[in-house]
Each structure stands twice: as structure tokens, then as C-alpha cells.
Amino acid sequence: MKLSNGVEIPVLGYGVYQVTPTECERCVSDAISVGYRHIDTAQAYYNEENVGNAIKKSGIHRDEFFITTKVWISNYGEENAAKSIDESLRKLQVDYIDLMLLHQPFGDYYGAWRALEKAYHEGKIRAIGISNFYPDRMIDLYHFSEVKPMVNQIETHPFFQRGYEHKYMEKYHIAHESWGPFAEGRNNLFNNAMLKSIGEKYGKTVGQVVLRFLIQSDVVVFPKSTHKERMQENFDIFDFQLSADDMAAIRKMDTGKSAFFDHRTAETTELFMSWI
């Protein structure tokens, strides 16, 4: 997929959310051996250094990788964010980061955005964006920024497809990324009879059908697994295409509700404030 500034981003990546630092290096090395070149991490995951170690030890040229990380709320504000960007570069052991996002729409994210803009102009970051921003905050930031956000990474899966948000991301030329493409298995996703039936038609698993559905919906995905055989399964999704009827059937699964939490509620905001 091509971002608004012309940078190309792989539509399939490997996510390391909830991958512990002790096993992260091994998992990323396994993902690289399978063929993944897009790795998604964050300051708040506490495993940037492990991601950097795996990439360095792979022996594969840096330019073949697309590395994403995110600025955490406690590092917001222009000065703090600038320091955190340099710290992420150090931990990842790279001269530049392909994509850096603001992780949450709380705190002084305008100050943090200015730091991202400066780092972008300095060549430390190839593309900048946001995560978990609903359309109101996304459009507001878009209109009051010099460098426009190029990506918004939000919860997206069959039960919460974000069609409304996707429409506005398309309007403002902001790429749609999914975190939690499998909804962490909630609502018994992997045993869903309809998804199983669709998968049988193509000789694919439920997980492969879900990833294919999202990619065909112009959504970048980051399936996470600590098992190499599952990483391989998630990677093998480019040899089939879902029919229009299958896509329509999966669209009917959308509940329009988060499987986790709504960032706009007082309860969620209080939760994030307690974390910082």
C-alpha cells in the first residue's frame, strides 16, 4: 500500500504487542525467517530493543524492513517526545524508523506531533501517524498540523469493522491499520461456523479468511503469534481472494462495537490516566 507521501508499506506485518521481552527476540527472528519484513512495536510494549536485536542478527539489509513504533502518552509534549524518538532509534539500533505513531489520543499529543513533524523533516522517520484516534480527533489534528497524519492504527476485526472511520480515513488519505485483527479470539471467532465454511471453500483457516477479508478491505494487518507454525499460516494469505459474496457475508458480522473498550468513554479515559 502506498501512503500519502509515497512511502510504501507492507499490508501484512508482525505485531509484538503482549510479546514479553524475554521471548520477543526469538519470535521476531522466527517471523523474519517466515518472510515478514514489517514489524510493529511500541515504546509501551517494552520490547523495542529485542526487535532491534532480531533485525540486526538477521543479517538482512535494513532497507528490506519496515519498522513501526509508537510514542507513549507519558512521553507526550514536544520536548519529551523528541527525546523518546531518539531513545526508540537507539533501542531499535537503526538510523531511521519507517513509521512512528502517537499511541493514544490523550495528553499533549499536539506537542508530541510537532516532535514527530521535526523528526520527519530531519529524516529520522519516513512516515508519521496516529493510533486509536476516532474521526473527531483525527480530523482536528489533520487540520491543525503541518505534516498530515499518514496512518491511523485502530481496533479492527470482523466484529468491529470501522466502516464509518474508514470512510473518513479514505477522505483524508490516511491509511487504515488494524490492531487486534482476530479480536484476541473473542466471541469464539476461530470457531465461527460461517468463517469456517468460507475457509473450507478455499482450503484456508478462519484466521487466514479474516486476514484476507481485512486486506481486501484496504486495511493493513498485524497478526500476533508466538508460534512459528501460526506465523506461517498467517503469512500464507496471498494465494487466494475472497469472492464478493464472501466479503458481503463477513460484513454482516459487524456489531459496530469495540470488543475491548471505547476510547471516548470516561471509564476508558480514567483507565489510561491511571496507567500514566
N, C-alpha and C positions, 0 to 999 in steps of 0.2 A: 504494500500500500504506500502511496506517495503522500507525504504530509504537505501542508500548505506552503512550506518553504522549500519544497523539492526533495527533502531528505526521504529516503526510502526506509520503511520499517517492516520487518517480517511480520506476517499476520499471525504466526504461531510462535509463542515463546515459552520459556520455562520459568515458572514463578517459585520463589523461595519463601513466601510467607509461611510462618509456623514451621519452617525447617530450622532445627536448632543449630547453633554454631558448630557443635561437635560433629554433626553429620552433613552439614551443608557442603563442605568442600567435596566430599565423596559423591553427593547427589549431583552437584553441578558437573563434576567430571563425568559421571555416568550420562547425564543429559547431553553433554558435548559429544561423547562417543556415539550416542544415538544419532546425532545430527543437529541438535538445537544450537542456534547461534544467537538467539535473542534471549537474554537473561534479565529478569525483572526482580529487583531487590528494593530495599528502602533503609534509611537510617534507623527507623524504628524496629526493623527486623533483627538488628544486631548481628548481621552476618555478611555485611559488605566485604569485610576482609577475607572471609572464606571464599566468597565468589571471586574476588581478585586472585586469590591463590590458585583456584582451579583453572581460571582462564590463563594465568601465567604459565602454569605447569603443563597446559595442553600442548604447548609448542605451536599453536595455530596463531597466525598473524593477527594482531589486534584489529586490523581493519575488517576482518571477517566477522567480528562480533558486533552486536547491537546491545549496548548495556543501558538499562534504565535503573535509576534510583529516585528516591523521593526525600524532600526536606520535611522533617517532622515539626510539629507545632511548637515545641519548646525551642526550636532554632529559628522561629519566625522573627521578623524585624530585619531591616536591611543589613545591619552590621553582623548580627548573629548568623543570618542565612549565608552571607558571604563566607564567613569562617567555616560553616558547615559544608559548603560546597567544596572548599579546599580539603577539608577533612575526608569527605567522601572520595575525592580524587586520590588522596593518599592511601586510604584503605583499599580501594579497588585497584591500586597500583597502575593507574592509567594517566595519560596526558589529557584526555578529554572524555566526557560522558556523552553518550549518544542522545539520551533523553532524560531530563530531570523534571520532576513534577512537584507541585505543592500537594502534600499528602491529604490535608483536610481543610475545609473552608472555615476555620476558626482562627482567632487571634489576629495578629498583624500580618495578614497574608499579602497585603499591598506592599509593605516593606520588603517582605521576602521575594515578592515578584520582581521588584526593582533589582534585587541582587541577582535573580535569575537572568533578567534582561542584560545586566552588565556582564555577567559571565558568558552569556550567549555572544555578545559583541566581542568579547575577548577571545573567543574560540575555545573556551573551556567546556562548553556544552553545545551540541549540534542542534538540539531542538528542546523547547520548553513547553510545559503544560501543567495540568491540574488533575486532581483526583478527588472524587466524592463531592464535586460541586454540582448542585442542582441548577437548572436553567437560569434562575434569577441571579444567583451569584456568578455563574459563568458569563452571562451576557453583560452584567455590570463590570466585571473585570475586563472583558473584551473591549468595552467602550472606553475604559479609563486606563488603558495600557498602551505603551509604545509598540512593543512586540506582542502580537496577539497569541493567545494560547493555541497550541497546535494539536493537543491531545487532551481528552478528559477520560480518566480511567474510573469507571463506576461499576457497582454491583450489577451484573447482567447474566441471566441464565434463563432457561425455559419458563420458569415461574415468574420472572420479573424481567421482561424483555426490553423495557425502557424505550418503547416506540416514540413516546412524546419527546423524551430527551434527545433521542437520535435525530428526530426531525430538526431540532434546533442546532444540534452539532453539525449536521449537514449544511444548514443555512449559513453558519458562521465558519465553515471549512475547518472544523475541529474533528479530528479522528476519534472514533469511539473505541475505547478499550474496555474489556471485561475483566473484573476480578471476580473470583468465585464462579466460574462458568458451570460448575457442577452443583452449585448451591450447597457445597460440602455434603452432598448426598441427602440433603433434607427432602421431606415429602416423599421419601422412598424412591428417589429419582432413578436409581440404577435398576429398579425392578418395575419401572413403569411399563405396563403392557403395550401401550401404543408405540413407545420408543423402541421396545424390543421387537415388535412386529416390523417396524420400518427398518431396523438394523438387519433383520433376517433377510430382507429383500436384497440387500447389498453385501451380505456376508460381513457385517460390521457390528460392533458392540454398541450399547446405549451411549457410552462415553464418546465414541467416535461420531455417532449421529449428532450428539449435542454440539460438539466442536465444529462439525461440518455445517450445522444449522447456523451457528453464530458467524462463522467466516463468510458464508453465503449471504449473511445479513450485513456484511461490511463491518464486522466487529473483530478487533484484534483480541486473541485469547491467550491466557496463561494457565494452562492446567498444571497443577502441582501434584507430584507423587514422589515418594522416597524409594520406590521400587523400579528398577531399570526396565523390567518387562512391561510395566504400565506406561512408563515414559515412551517406550517404543510404540505401544498401542496408540497412545495419544498423538504420536508423530505420524502415524500411517493414515492420514485423512485426505491425501491429495490425489487418490486414485479413484475417487467416485464423486458423484454430485447428486444431491437430493433433488427430486422432482418438485415441480411447482405444487402438486397436491400434497406431498410430504411436508413441504415448507409451510403450507397453509394449515395442515393438521397440527403441527407443532406450535404455530402461532396461537392456536386456541388454548394452549396450556397457560398462557399468560394470566396471572392473577392481578397484576398491577400493584402488587405489594412486596415490600422487601421481605426476604427470608431471615434477615438479621436485625436491622434497625434503620429507622428513618432519621437521616441527619438533620432534619428540620424540627424535630420534636425537642421539647425542653428536657426530657429524660435523657436523650442521646447527648445533647449538649452538656448536661451536667456530668454524664459519664466521661466524656472526653476531658472536661475540666479536671475531673478527679485524677486522670492519668498524668496530668502535667503539673 
